[in-house]
Amino acid sequence: MPLYNYHCPDCDKDSEMLVGVSETPACPSCGSLRLEQLVSRIAPEGKLKAAAKVWRAQAAREGHASNFSAAERKR
């Protein structure tokens, strides 16, 4: 499930939630369904390298082709 940022216009609070494709999120503060999805920030540079390592390991376990170069796959 992807992580999304939302703003609730009813209680004026922002929240970050894991939301499935078919789910309609509700505000954790007031329960409103009128949430506005915000543009999420990308992970800081330090976290991208760690995430790439996790993605490489997952691709290797699952046995599917990855978009990493041969040199990157050896890391």
PQR file with spaces between the fields and no chain letter, atoms N, CA, C, O and H, PARSE charges and radii, in Angstrom:
ATOM       1  N    MET     1       0.842   -1.184    0.000 -0.4000 1.5000
ATOM       2  CA   MET     1       0.000    0.000    0.000 -0.0000 2.0000
ATOM       3  C    MET     1       0.881    1.238    0.000  0.5500 1.7000
ATOM       4  O    MET     1       1.861    1.314    0.741 -0.5500 1.4000
ATOM       5  N    PRO     2       0.530    2.198   -0.826 -0.5600 1.5000
ATOM       6  CA   PRO     2       1.327    3.431   -0.862  0.2800 2.0000
ATOM       7  C    PRO     2       1.030    4.346    0.328  0.5500 1.7000
ATOM       8  O    PRO     2      -0.051    4.307    0.915 -0.5500 1.4000
ATOM       9  N    LEU     3       2.007    5.155    0.656 -0.4000 1.5000
ATOM      10  CA   LEU     3       1.904    6.130    1.725 -0.0000 2.0000
ATOM      11  C    LEU     3       1.531    7.474    1.112  0.5500 1.7000
ATOM      12  O    LEU     3       2.219    7.955    0.212 -0.5500 1.4000
ATOM      13  H    LEU     3       2.885    5.187    0.179  0.4000 1.0000
ATOM      14  N    TYR     4       0.455    8.078    1.585 -0.4000 1.5000
ATOM      15  CA   TYR     4      -0.014    9.356    1.051 -0.0000 2.0000
ATOM      16  C    TYR     4      -0.144   10.389    2.163  0.5500 1.7000
ATOM      17  O    TYR     4      -0.380   10.051    3.323 -0.5500 1.4000
ATOM      18  H    TYR     4      -0.105    7.687    2.315  0.4000 1.0000
ATOM      19  N    ASN     5       0.015   11.654    1.784 -0.4000 1.5000
ATOM      20  CA   ASN     5      -0.212   12.777    2.695 -0.0000 2.0000
ATOM      21  C    ASN     5      -1.541   13.413    2.338  0.5500 1.7000
ATOM      22  O    ASN     5      -1.860   13.601    1.164 -0.5500 1.4000
ATOM      23  H    ASN     5       0.206   11.928    0.841  0.4000 1.0000
ATOM      24  N    TYR     6      -2.321   13.745    3.375 -0.4000 1.5000
ATOM      25  CA   TYR     6      -3.628   14.347    3.171 -0.0000 2.0000
ATOM      26  C    TYR     6      -3.784   15.571    4.060  0.5500 1.7000
ATOM      27  O    TYR     6      -3.153   15.682    5.111 -0.5500 1.4000
ATOM      28  H    TYR     6      -2.061   13.591    4.328  0.4000 1.0000
ATOM      29  N    HIS     7      -4.646   16.494    3.612 -0.4000 1.5000
ATOM      30  CA   HIS     7      -5.036   17.654    4.417 -0.0000 2.0000
ATOM      31  C    HIS     7      -6.547   17.599    4.592  0.5500 1.7000
ATOM      32  O    HIS     7      -7.283   17.382    3.629 -0.5500 1.4000
ATOM      33  H    HIS     7      -5.158   16.403    2.758  0.4000 1.0000
ATOM      34  N    CYS     8      -7.005   17.795    5.819 -0.4000 1.5000
ATOM      35  CA   CYS     8      -8.438   17.810    6.099 -0.0000 2.0000
ATOM      36  C    CYS     8      -8.896   19.261    6.211  0.5500 1.7000
ATOM      37  O    CYS     8      -8.465   19.967    7.123 -0.5500 1.4000
ATOM      38  H    CYS     8      -6.407   17.971    6.601  0.4000 1.0000
ATOM      39  N    PRO     9      -9.764   19.726    5.299 -0.5600 1.5000
ATOM      40  CA   PRO     9     -10.240   21.110    5.379  0.2800 2.0000
ATOM      41  C    PRO     9     -11.205   21.325    6.547  0.5500 1.7000
ATOM      42  O    PRO     9     -11.405   22.463    6.972 -0.5500 1.4000
ATOM      43  N    ASP    10     -11.807   20.254    7.074 -0.4000 1.5000
ATOM      44  CA   ASP    10     -12.751   20.403    8.179 -0.0000 2.0000
ATOM      45  C    ASP    10     -12.060   20.735    9.501  0.5500 1.7000
ATOM      46  O    ASP    10     -12.514   21.615   10.233 -0.5500 1.4000
ATOM      47  H    ASP    10     -11.645   19.330    6.729  0.4000 1.0000
ATOM      48  N    CYS    11     -10.961   20.033    9.813 -0.4000 1.5000
ATOM      49  CA   CYS    11     -10.256   20.295   11.076 -0.0000 2.0000
ATOM      50  C    CYS    11      -8.894   20.950   10.853  0.5500 1.7000
ATOM      51  O    CYS    11      -8.178   21.227   11.816 -0.5500 1.4000
ATOM      52  H    CYS    11     -10.593   19.319    9.218  0.4000 1.0000
ATOM      53  N    ASP    12      -8.522   21.204    9.573 -0.4000 1.5000
ATOM      54  CA   ASP    12      -7.272   21.887    9.201 -0.0000 2.0000
ATOM      55  C    ASP    12      -6.026   21.146    9.701  0.5500 1.7000
ATOM      56  O    ASP    12      -5.066   21.775   10.146 -0.5500 1.4000
ATOM      57  H    ASP    12      -9.104   20.979    8.791  0.4000 1.0000
ATOM      58  N    LYS    13      -6.041   19.807    9.629 -0.4000 1.5000
ATOM      59  CA   LYS    13      -4.877   19.018   10.034 -0.0000 2.0000
ATOM      60  C    LYS    13      -4.363   18.204    8.861  0.5500 1.7000
ATOM      61  O    LYS    13      -5.125   17.805    7.981 -0.5500 1.4000
ATOM      62  H    LYS    13      -6.821   19.295    9.268  0.4000 1.0000
ATOM      63  N    ASP    14      -3.051   17.962    8.863 -0.4000 1.5000
ATOM      64  CA   ASP    14      -2.412   17.124    7.856 -0.0000 2.0000
ATOM      65  C    ASP    14      -2.124   15.762    8.476  0.5500 1.7000
ATOM      66  O    ASP    14      -1.867   15.655    9.675 -0.5500 1.4000
ATOM      67  H    ASP    14      -2.432   18.286    9.579  0.4000 1.0000
ATOM      68  N    SER    15      -2.170   14.723    7.647 -0.4000 1.5000
ATOM      69  CA   SER    15      -1.871   13.375    8.126 -0.0000 2.0000
ATOM      70  C    SER    15      -1.238   12.568    7.010  0.5500 1.7000
ATOM      71  O    SER    15      -1.399   12.872    5.828 -0.5500 1.4000
ATOM      72  H    SER    15      -2.379   14.810    6.673  0.4000 1.0000
ATOM      73  N    GLU    16      -0.514   11.530    7.410 -0.4000 1.5000
ATOM      74  CA   GLU    16       0.155   10.622    6.484 -0.0000 2.0000
ATOM      75  C    GLU    16      -0.428    9.243    6.722  0.5500 1.7000
ATOM      76  O    GLU    16      -0.424    8.750    7.851 -0.5500 1.4000
ATOM      77  H    GLU    16      -0.383   11.283    8.370  0.4000 1.0000
ATOM      78  N    MET    17      -0.937    8.605    5.650 -0.4000 1.5000
ATOM      79  CA   MET    17      -1.625    7.322    5.818 -0.0000 2.0000
ATOM      80  C    MET    17      -1.254    6.336    4.723  0.5500 1.7000
ATOM      81  O    MET    17      -0.956    6.722    3.592 -0.5500 1.4000
ATOM      82  H    MET    17      -0.941    9.006    4.734  0.4000 1.0000
ATOM      83  N    LEU    18      -1.277    5.066    5.075 -0.4000 1.5000
ATOM      84  CA   LEU    18      -1.173    3.981    4.099 -0.0000 2.0000
ATOM      85  C    LEU    18      -2.574    3.740    3.564  0.5500 1.7000
ATOM      86  O    LEU    18      -3.489    3.435    4.329 -0.5500 1.4000
ATOM      87  H    LEU    18      -1.519    4.753    5.993  0.4000 1.0000
ATOM      88  N    VAL    19      -2.748    3.873    2.259 -0.4000 1.5000
ATOM      89  CA   VAL    19      -4.085    3.776    1.680 -0.0000 2.0000
ATOM      90  C    VAL    19      -4.056    2.837    0.481  0.5500 1.7000
ATOM      91  O    VAL    19      -3.245    3.007   -0.429 -0.5500 1.4000
ATOM      92  H    VAL    19      -2.005    4.121    1.637  0.4000 1.0000
ATOM      93  N    GLY    20      -4.934    1.859    0.485 -0.4000 1.5000
ATOM      94  CA   GLY    20      -5.075    0.951   -0.643 -0.0000 2.0000
ATOM      95  C    GLY    20      -5.808    1.634   -1.786  0.5500 1.7000
ATOM      96  O    GLY    20      -6.429    2.679   -1.596 -0.5500 1.4000
ATOM      97  H    GLY    20      -5.593    1.721    1.224  0.4000 1.0000
ATOM      98  N    VAL    21      -5.735    1.040   -2.978 -0.4000 1.5000
ATOM      99  CA   VAL    21      -6.318    1.633   -4.174 -0.0000 2.0000
ATOM     100  C    VAL    21      -7.824    1.814   -4.042  0.5500 1.7000
ATOM     101  O    VAL    21      -8.357    2.842   -4.460 -0.5500 1.4000
ATOM     102  H    VAL    21      -5.230    0.191   -3.133  0.4000 1.0000
ATOM     103  N    SER    22      -8.512    0.848   -3.478 -0.4000 1.5000
ATOM     104  CA   SER    22      -9.970    0.914   -3.411 -0.0000 2.0000
ATOM     105  C    SER    22     -10.483    1.541   -2.111  0.5500 1.7000
ATOM     106  O    SER    22     -11.694    1.591   -1.893 -0.5500 1.4000
ATOM     107  H    SER    22      -8.079    0.013   -3.139  0.4000 1.0000
ATOM     108  N    GLU    23      -9.592    2.013   -1.255 -0.4000 1.5000
ATOM     109  CA   GLU    23     -10.000    2.587    0.021 -0.0000 2.0000
ATOM     110  C    GLU    23     -10.309    4.083   -0.100  0.5500 1.7000
ATOM     111  O    GLU    23      -9.692    4.793   -0.894 -0.5500 1.4000
ATOM     112  H    GLU    23      -8.609    1.972   -1.432  0.4000 1.0000
ATOM     113  N    THR    24     -11.265    4.544    0.695 -0.4000 1.5000
ATOM     114  CA   THR    24     -11.543    5.968    0.832 -0.0000 2.0000
ATOM     115  C    THR    24     -11.071    6.358    2.230  0.5500 1.7000
ATOM     116  O    THR    24     -11.678    5.952    3.221 -0.5500 1.4000
ATOM     117  H    THR    24     -11.766    3.967    1.340  0.4000 1.0000
ATOM     118  N    PRO    25      -9.990    7.143    2.322 -0.5600 1.5000
ATOM     119  CA   PRO    25      -9.448    7.461    3.639  0.2800 2.0000
ATOM     120  C    PRO    25     -10.338    8.440    4.404  0.5500 1.7000
ATOM     121  O    PRO    25     -11.032    9.270    3.817 -0.5500 1.4000
ATOM     122  N    ALA    26     -10.297    8.319    5.712 -0.4000 1.5000
ATOM     123  CA   ALA    26     -11.006    9.236    6.601 -0.0000 2.0000
ATOM     124  C    ALA    26      -9.974    9.937    7.479  0.5500 1.7000
ATOM     125  O    ALA    26      -8.939    9.360    7.815 -0.5500 1.4000
ATOM     126  H    ALA    26      -9.733    7.645    6.189  0.4000 1.0000
ATOM     127  N    CYS    27     -10.260   11.170    7.843 -0.4000 1.5000
ATOM     128  CA   CYS    27      -9.358   11.944    8.695 -0.0000 2.0000
ATOM     129  C    CYS    27      -9.233   11.253   10.053  0.5500 1.7000
ATOM     130  O    CYS    27     -10.245   10.948   10.685 -0.5500 1.4000
ATOM     131  H    CYS    27     -11.100   11.638    7.570  0.4000 1.0000
ATOM     132  N    PRO    28      -8.001   11.004   10.509 -0.5600 1.5000
ATOM     133  CA   PRO    28      -7.830   10.356   11.806  0.2800 2.0000
ATOM     134  C    PRO    28      -8.231   11.261   12.975  0.5500 1.7000
ATOM     135  O    PRO    28      -8.477   10.772   14.077 -0.5500 1.4000
ATOM     136  N    SER    29      -8.299   12.573   12.744 -0.4000 1.5000
ATOM     137  CA   SER    29      -8.648   13.503   13.820 -0.0000 2.0000
ATOM     138  C    SER    29     -10.150   13.687   13.984  0.5500 1.7000
ATOM     139  O    SER    29     -10.672   13.638   15.098 -0.5500 1.4000
ATOM     140  H    SER    29      -8.099   12.971   11.848  0.4000 1.0000
ATOM     141  N    CYS    30     -10.856   13.904   12.843 -0.4000 1.5000
ATOM     142  CA   CYS    30     -12.281   14.225   12.944 -0.0000 2.0000
ATOM     143  C    CYS    30     -13.192   13.238   12.213  0.5500 1.7000
ATOM     144  O    CYS    30     -14.412   13.301   12.367 -0.5500 1.4000
ATOM     145  H    CYS    30     -10.432   13.944   11.938  0.4000 1.0000
ATOM     146  N    GLY    31     -12.621   12.332   11.423 -0.4000 1.5000
ATOM     147  CA   GLY    31     -13.415   11.339   10.716 -0.0000 2.0000
ATOM     148  C    GLY    31     -13.980   11.792    9.378  0.5500 1.7000
ATOM     149  O    GLY    31     -14.701   11.034    8.729 -0.5500 1.4000
ATOM     150  H    GLY    31     -11.630   12.281   11.298  0.4000 1.0000
ATOM     151  N    SER    32     -13.671   13.005    8.955 -0.4000 1.5000
ATOM     152  CA   SER    32     -14.186   13.530    7.692 -0.0000 2.0000
ATOM     153  C    SER    32     -13.657   12.730    6.506  0.5500 1.7000
ATOM     154  O    SER    32     -12.524   12.251    6.517 -0.5500 1.4000
ATOM     155  H    SER    32     -13.085   13.621    9.482  0.4000 1.0000
ATOM     156  N    LEU    33     -14.499   12.595    5.483 -0.4000 1.5000
ATOM     157  CA   LEU    33     -14.095   11.915    4.253 -0.0000 2.0000
ATOM     158  C    LEU    33     -13.692   12.914    3.167  0.5500 1.7000
ATOM     159  O    LEU    33     -13.386   12.510    2.045 -0.5500 1.4000
ATOM     160  H    LEU    33     -15.420   12.984    5.474  0.4000 1.0000
ATOM     161  N    ARG    34     -13.688   14.210    3.483 -0.4000 1.5000
ATOM     162  CA   ARG    34     -13.367   15.252    2.497 -0.0000 2.0000
ATOM     163  C    ARG    34     -11.867   15.571    2.507  0.5500 1.7000
ATOM     164  O    ARG    34     -11.493   16.743    2.547 -0.5500 1.4000
ATOM     165  H    ARG    34     -13.938   14.538    4.394  0.4000 1.0000
ATOM     166  N    LEU    35     -11.019   14.569    2.471 -0.4000 1.5000
ATOM     167  CA   LEU    35      -9.576   14.796    2.508 -0.0000 2.0000
ATOM     168  C    LEU    35      -9.051   15.224    1.144  0.5500 1.7000
ATOM     169  O    LEU    35      -9.533   14.776    0.103 -0.5500 1.4000
ATOM     170  H    LEU    35     -11.323   13.617    2.438  0.4000 1.0000
ATOM     171  N    GLU    36      -8.058   16.096    1.173 -0.4000 1.5000
ATOM     172  CA   GLU    36      -7.382   16.549   -0.040 -0.0000 2.0000
ATOM     173  C    GLU    36      -6.000   15.917   -0.052  0.5500 1.7000
ATOM     174  O    GLU    36      -5.235   16.065    0.901 -0.5500 1.4000
ATOM     175  H    GLU    36      -7.666   16.460    2.018  0.4000 1.0000
ATOM     176  N    GLN    37      -5.681   15.207   -1.137 -0.4000 1.5000
ATOM     177  CA   GLN    37      -4.371   14.567   -1.223 -0.0000 2.0000
ATOM     178  C    GLN    37      -3.315   15.625   -1.514  0.5500 1.7000
ATOM     179  O    GLN    37      -3.491   16.458   -2.404 -0.5500 1.4000
ATOM     180  H    GLN    37      -6.304   15.086   -1.910  0.4000 1.0000
ATOM     181  N    LEU    38      -2.227   15.590   -0.770 -0.4000 1.5000
ATOM     182  CA   LEU    38      -1.127   16.533   -0.936 -0.0000 2.0000
ATOM     183  C    LEU    38      -0.028   15.906   -1.789  0.5500 1.7000
ATOM     184  O    LEU    38       0.033   14.685   -1.931 -0.5500 1.4000
ATOM     185  H    LEU    38      -2.084   14.913   -0.047  0.4000 1.0000
ATOM     186  N    VAL    39       0.819   16.727   -2.341 -0.4000 1.5000
ATOM     187  CA   VAL    39       1.982   16.242   -3.080 -0.0000 2.0000
ATOM     188  C    VAL    39       3.001   15.778   -2.051  0.5500 1.7000
ATOM     189  O    VAL    39       3.427   16.557   -1.199 -0.5500 1.4000
ATOM     190  H    VAL    39       0.769   17.719   -2.226  0.4000 1.0000
ATOM     191  N    SER    40       3.391   14.514   -2.128 -0.4000 1.5000
ATOM     192  CA   SER    40       4.334   13.955   -1.165 -0.0000 2.0000
ATOM     193  C    SER    40       5.758   14.318   -1.542  0.5500 1.7000
ATOM     194  O    SER    40       6.097   14.430   -2.720 -0.5500 1.4000
ATOM     195  H    SER    40       3.045   13.881   -2.820  0.4000 1.0000
ATOM     196  N    ARG    41       6.580   14.498   -0.531 -0.4000 1.5000
ATOM     197  CA   ARG    41       7.996   14.777   -0.754 -0.0000 2.0000
ATOM     198  C    ARG    41       8.725   13.461   -0.957  0.5500 1.7000
ATOM     199  O    ARG    41       8.350   12.442   -0.376 -0.5500 1.4000
ATOM     200  H    ARG    41       6.305   14.407    0.426  0.4000 1.0000
ATOM     201  N    ILE    42       9.763   13.479   -1.780 -0.4000 1.5000
ATOM     202  CA   ILE    42      10.553   12.267   -1.979 -0.0000 2.0000
ATOM     203  C    ILE    42      11.467   12.058   -0.774  0.5500 1.7000
ATOM     204  O    ILE    42      11.690   12.975    0.016 -0.5500 1.4000
ATOM     205  H    ILE    42      10.068   14.306   -2.252  0.4000 1.0000
ATOM     206  N    ALA    43      11.982   10.861   -0.648 -0.4000 1.5000
ATOM     207  CA   ALA    43      12.861   10.538    0.471 -0.0000 2.0000
ATOM     208  C    ALA    43      14.163   11.323    0.358  0.5500 1.7000
ATOM     209  O    ALA    43      14.644   11.565   -0.749 -0.5500 1.4000
ATOM     210  H    ALA    43      11.801   10.116   -1.290  0.4000 1.0000
ATOM     211  N    PRO    44      14.739   11.724    1.490 -0.5600 1.5000
ATOM     212  CA   PRO    44      16.034   12.397    1.464  0.2800 2.0000
ATOM     213  C    PRO    44      17.092   11.495    0.831  0.5500 1.7000
ATOM     214  O    PRO    44      16.951   10.272    0.833 -0.5500 1.4000
ATOM     215  N    GLU    45      18.133   12.090    0.299 -0.4000 1.5000
ATOM     216  CA   GLU    45      19.182   11.363   -0.427 -0.0000 2.0000
ATOM     217  C    GLU    45      19.721   10.183    0.372  0.5500 1.7000
ATOM     218  O    GLU    45      19.920    9.109   -0.195 -0.5500 1.4000
ATOM     219  H    GLU    45      18.248   13.083    0.297  0.4000 1.0000
ATOM     220  N    GLY    46      19.961   10.347    1.657 -0.4000 1.5000
ATOM     221  CA   GLY    46      20.506    9.271    2.480 -0.0000 2.0000
ATOM     222  C    GLY    46      19.596    8.059    2.517  0.5500 1.7000
ATOM     223  O    GLY    46      20.077    6.927    2.570 -0.5500 1.4000
ATOM     224  H    GLY    46      19.800   11.220    2.118  0.4000 1.0000
ATOM     225  N    LYS    47      18.298    8.275    2.489 -0.4000 1.5000
ATOM     226  CA   LYS    47      17.353    7.169    2.546 -0.0000 2.0000
ATOM     227  C    LYS    47      17.195    6.498    1.185  0.5500 1.7000
ATOM     228  O    LYS    47      16.820    5.327    1.123 -0.5500 1.4000
ATOM     229  H    LYS    47      17.907    9.194    2.446  0.4000 1.0000
ATOM     230  N    LEU    48      17.471    7.211    0.096 -0.4000 1.5000
ATOM     231  CA   LEU    48      17.334    6.623   -1.230 -0.0000 2.0000
ATOM     232  C    LEU    48      18.314    5.481   -1.440  0.5500 1.7000
ATOM     233  O    LEU    48      17.964    4.465   -2.041 -0.5500 1.4000
ATOM     234  H    LEU    48      17.775    8.162    0.146  0.4000 1.0000
ATOM     235  N    LYS    49      19.534    5.636   -0.953 -0.4000 1.5000
ATOM     236  CA   LYS    49      20.529    4.573   -1.111 -0.0000 2.0000
ATOM     237  C    LYS    49      20.113    3.330   -0.335  0.5500 1.7000
ATOM     238  O    LYS    49      20.259    2.211   -0.825 -0.5500 1.4000
ATOM     239  H    LYS    49      19.819    6.461   -0.465  0.4000 1.0000
ATOM     240  N    ALA    50      19.600    3.525    0.864 -0.4000 1.5000
ATOM     241  CA   ALA    50      19.150    2.391    1.667 -0.0000 2.0000
ATOM     242  C    ALA    50      17.944    1.719    1.011  0.5500 1.7000
ATOM     243  O    ALA    50      17.838    0.493    1.002 -0.5500 1.4000
ATOM     244  H    ALA    50      19.482    4.434    1.262  0.4000 1.0000
ATOM     245  N    ALA    51      17.049    2.518    0.469 -0.4000 1.5000
ATOM     246  CA   ALA    51      15.866    1.964   -0.195 -0.0000 2.0000
ATOM     247  C    ALA    51      16.274    1.183   -1.436  0.5500 1.7000
ATOM     248  O    ALA    51      15.719    0.117   -1.704 -0.5500 1.4000
ATOM     249  H    ALA    51      17.135    3.514    0.476  0.4000 1.0000
ATOM     250  N    ALA    52      17.233    1.696   -2.195 -0.4000 1.5000
ATOM     251  CA   ALA    52      17.696    1.002   -3.396 -0.0000 2.0000
ATOM     252  C    ALA    52      18.287   -0.361   -3.037  0.5500 1.7000
ATOM     253  O    ALA    52      18.107   -1.330   -3.773 -0.5500 1.4000
ATOM     254  H    ALA    52      17.683    2.562   -1.978  0.4000 1.0000
ATOM     255  N    LYS    53      18.982   -0.435   -1.924 -0.4000 1.5000
ATOM     256  CA   LYS    53      19.555   -1.707   -1.485 -0.0000 2.0000
ATOM     257  C    LYS    53      18.443   -2.711   -1.168  0.5500 1.7000
ATOM     258  O    LYS    53      18.542   -3.888   -1.513 -0.5500 1.4000
ATOM     259  H    LYS    53      19.129    0.353   -1.325  0.4000 1.0000
ATOM     260  N    VAL    54      17.395   -2.239   -0.514 -0.4000 1.5000
ATOM     261  CA   VAL    54      16.245   -3.099   -0.202 -0.0000 2.0000
ATOM     262  C    VAL    54      15.568   -3.555   -1.488  0.5500 1.7000
ATOM     263  O    VAL    54      15.212   -4.726   -1.618 -0.5500 1.4000
ATOM     264  H    VAL    54      17.314   -1.283   -0.234  0.4000 1.0000
ATOM     265  N    TRP    55      15.387   -2.642   -2.440 -0.4000 1.5000
ATOM     266  CA   TRP    55      14.738   -2.986   -3.714 -0.0000 2.0000
ATOM     267  C    TRP    55      15.546   -4.025   -4.482  0.5500 1.7000
ATOM     268  O    TRP    55      14.987   -4.953   -5.067 -0.5500 1.4000
ATOM     269  H    TRP    55      15.677   -1.690   -2.335  0.4000 1.0000
ATOM     270  N    ARG    56      16.880   -3.858   -4.475 -0.4000 1.5000
ATOM     271  CA   ARG    56      17.742   -4.826   -5.159 -0.0000 2.0000
ATOM     272  C    ARG    56      17.584   -6.212   -4.537  0.5500 1.7000
ATOM     273  O    ARG    56      17.456   -7.210   -5.247 -0.5500 1.4000
ATOM     274  H    ARG    56      17.335   -3.105   -4.001  0.4000 1.0000
ATOM     275  N    ALA    57      17.594   -6.262   -3.215 -0.4000 1.5000
ATOM     276  CA   ALA    57      17.473   -7.550   -2.527 -0.0000 2.0000
ATOM     277  C    ALA    57      16.117   -8.181   -2.823  0.5500 1.7000
ATOM     278  O    ALA    57      16.036   -9.391   -3.039 -0.5500 1.4000
ATOM     279  H    ALA    57      17.699   -5.452   -2.638  0.4000 1.0000
ATOM     280  N    GLN    58      15.063   -7.390   -2.836 -0.4000 1.5000
ATOM     281  CA   GLN    58      13.732   -7.918   -3.115 -0.0000 2.0000
ATOM     282  C    GLN    58      13.659   -8.445   -4.547  0.5500 1.7000
ATOM     283  O    GLN    58      13.093   -9.513   -4.779 -0.5500 1.4000
ATOM     284  H    GLN    58      15.129   -6.408   -2.660  0.4000 1.0000
ATOM     285  N    ALA    59      14.223   -7.714   -5.507 -0.4000 1.5000
ATOM     286  CA   ALA    59      14.219   -8.163   -6.903 -0.0000 2.0000
ATOM     287  C    ALA    59      14.975   -9.480   -7.038  0.5500 1.7000
ATOM     288  O    ALA    59      14.551  -10.367   -7.779 -0.5500 1.4000
ATOM     289  H    ALA    59      14.683   -6.846   -5.318  0.4000 1.0000
ATOM     290  N    ALA    60      16.091   -9.613   -6.327 -0.4000 1.5000
ATOM     291  CA   ALA    60      16.875  -10.852   -6.388 -0.0000 2.0000
ATOM     292  C    ALA    60      16.096  -12.018   -5.796  0.5500 1.7000
ATOM     293  O    ALA    60      16.113  -13.120   -6.346 -0.5500 1.4000
ATOM     294  H    ALA    60      16.436   -8.893   -5.725  0.4000 1.0000
ATOM     295  N    ARG    61      15.406  -11.783   -4.669 -0.4000 1.5000
ATOM     296  CA   ARG    61      14.609  -12.846   -4.043 -0.0000 2.0000
ATOM     297  C    ARG    61      13.466  -13.286   -4.942  0.5500 1.7000
ATOM     298  O    ARG    61      13.169  -14.477   -5.041 -0.5500 1.4000
ATOM     299  H    ARG    61      15.391  -10.888   -4.223  0.4000 1.0000
ATOM     300  N    GLU    62      12.821  -12.319   -5.603 -0.4000 1.5000
ATOM     301  CA   GLU    62      11.665  -12.621   -6.440 -0.0000 2.0000
ATOM     302  C    GLU    62      12.059  -13.133   -7.814  0.5500 1.7000
ATOM     303  O    GLU    62      11.222  -13.674   -8.537 -0.5500 1.4000
ATOM     304  H    GLU    62      13.063  -11.352   -5.523  0.4000 1.0000
ATOM     305  N    GLY    63      13.329  -12.969   -8.187 -0.4000 1.5000
ATOM     306  CA   GLY    63      13.832  -13.500   -9.444 -0.0000 2.0000
ATOM     307  C    GLY    63      13.364  -12.761  -10.683  0.5500 1.7000
ATOM     308  O    GLY    63      13.355  -13.331  -11.774 -0.5500 1.4000
ATOM     309  H    GLY    63      14.009  -12.529   -7.600  0.4000 1.0000
ATOM     310  N    HIS    64      12.975  -11.504  -10.536 -0.4000 1.5000
ATOM     311  CA   HIS    64      12.560  -10.764  -11.720 -0.0000 2.0000
ATOM     312  C    HIS    64      13.638   -9.769  -12.144  0.5500 1.7000
ATOM     313  O    HIS    64      14.536   -9.431  -11.372 -0.5500 1.4000
ATOM     314  H    HIS    64      12.982  -11.040   -9.649  0.4000 1.0000
ATOM     315  N    ALA    65      13.530   -9.317  -13.367 -0.4000 1.5000
ATOM     316  CA   ALA    65      14.506   -8.357  -13.892 -0.0000 2.0000
ATOM     317  C    ALA    65      14.367   -7.041  -13.142  0.5500 1.7000
ATOM     318  O    ALA    65      13.262   -6.612  -12.807 -0.5500 1.4000
ATOM     319  H    ALA    65      12.801   -9.591  -13.994  0.4000 1.0000
ATOM     320  N    SER    66      15.481   -6.424  -12.892 -0.4000 1.5000
ATOM     321  CA   SER    66      15.433   -5.129  -12.224 -0.0000 2.0000
ATOM     322  C    SER    66      15.972   -4.071  -13.173  0.5500 1.7000
ATOM     323  O    SER    66      16.573   -4.391  -14.199 -0.5500 1.4000
ATOM     324  H    SER    66      16.378   -6.772  -13.164  0.4000 1.0000
ATOM     325  N    ASN    67      15.755   -2.819  -12.827 -0.4000 1.5000
ATOM     326  CA   ASN    67      16.222   -1.732  -13.669 -0.0000 2.0000
ATOM     327  C    ASN    67      17.614   -1.258  -13.262  0.5500 1.7000
ATOM     328  O    ASN    67      18.049   -0.187  -13.685 -0.5500 1.4000
ATOM     329  H    ASN    67      15.267   -2.559  -11.994  0.4000 1.0000
ATOM     330  N    PHE    68      18.324   -2.049  -12.438 -0.4000 1.5000
ATOM     331  CA   PHE    68      19.666   -1.691  -12.026 -0.0000 2.0000
ATOM     332  C    PHE    68      20.691   -2.280  -12.991  0.5500 1.7000
ATOM     333  O    PHE    68      20.471   -3.338  -13.582 -0.5500 1.4000
ATOM     334  H    PHE    68      17.971   -2.919  -12.094  0.4000 1.0000
ATOM     335  N    SER    69      21.806   -1.582  -13.139 -0.4000 1.5000
ATOM     336  CA   SER    69      22.871   -2.066  -14.006 -0.0000 2.0000
ATOM     337  C    SER    69      23.526   -3.297  -13.387  0.5500 1.7000
ATOM     338  O    SER    69      23.298   -3.598  -12.215 -0.5500 1.4000
ATOM     339  H    SER    69      21.984   -0.723  -12.660  0.4000 1.0000
ATOM     340  N    ALA    70      24.339   -4.010  -14.167 -0.4000 1.5000
ATOM     341  CA   ALA    70      25.021   -5.197  -13.668 -0.0000 2.0000
ATOM     342  C    ALA    70      25.926   -4.837  -12.476  0.5500 1.7000
ATOM     343  O    ALA    70      26.005   -5.587  -11.503 -0.5500 1.4000
ATOM     344  H    ALA    70      24.524   -3.766  -15.119  0.4000 1.0000
ATOM     345  N    ALA    71      26.604   -3.689  -12.561 -0.4000 1.5000
ATOM     346  CA   ALA    71      27.461   -3.256  -11.463 -0.0000 2.0000
ATOM     347  C    ALA    71      26.648   -2.968  -10.214  0.5500 1.7000
ATOM     348  O    ALA    71      27.072   -3.295   -9.105 -0.5500 1.4000
ATOM     349  H    ALA    71      26.540   -3.079  -13.351  0.4000 1.0000
ATOM     350  N    GLU    72      25.484   -2.359  -10.384 -0.4000 1.5000
ATOM     351  CA   GLU    72      24.640   -2.073   -9.220 -0.0000 2.0000
ATOM     352  C    GLU    72      24.061   -3.345   -8.619  0.5500 1.7000
ATOM     353  O    GLU    72      23.876   -3.418   -7.404 -0.5500 1.4000
ATOM     354  H    GLU    72      25.139   -2.094  -11.284  0.4000 1.0000
ATOM     355  N    ARG    73      23.774   -4.340   -9.433 -0.4000 1.5000
ATOM     356  CA   ARG    73      23.197   -5.577   -8.909 -0.0000 2.0000
ATOM     357  C    ARG    73      24.190   -6.365   -8.061  0.5500 1.7000
ATOM     358  O    ARG    73      23.780   -7.200   -7.255 -0.5500 1.4000
ATOM     359  H    ARG    73      23.925   -4.281  -10.419  0.4000 1.0000
ATOM     360  N    LYS    74      25.504   -6.110   -8.230 -0.4000 1.5000
ATOM     361  CA   LYS    74      26.523   -6.825   -7.462 -0.0000 2.0000
ATOM     362  C    LYS    74      26.711   -6.242   -6.065  0.5500 1.7000
ATOM     363  O    LYS    74      27.382   -6.852   -5.232 -0.5500 1.4000
ATOM     364  H    LYS    74      25.837   -5.432   -8.885  0.4000 1.0000
ATOM     365  N    ARG    75      26.139   -5.084   -5.796 -0.4000 1.5000
ATOM     366  CA   ARG    75      26.341   -4.423   -4.492 -0.0000 2.0000
ATOM     367  C    ARG    75      25.619   -5.169   -3.406  0.5500 1.7000
ATOM     368  O    ARG    75      25.670   -4.767   -2.243 -0.5500 1.4000
ATOM     369  H    ARG    75      25.594   -4.588   -6.472  0.4000 1.0000
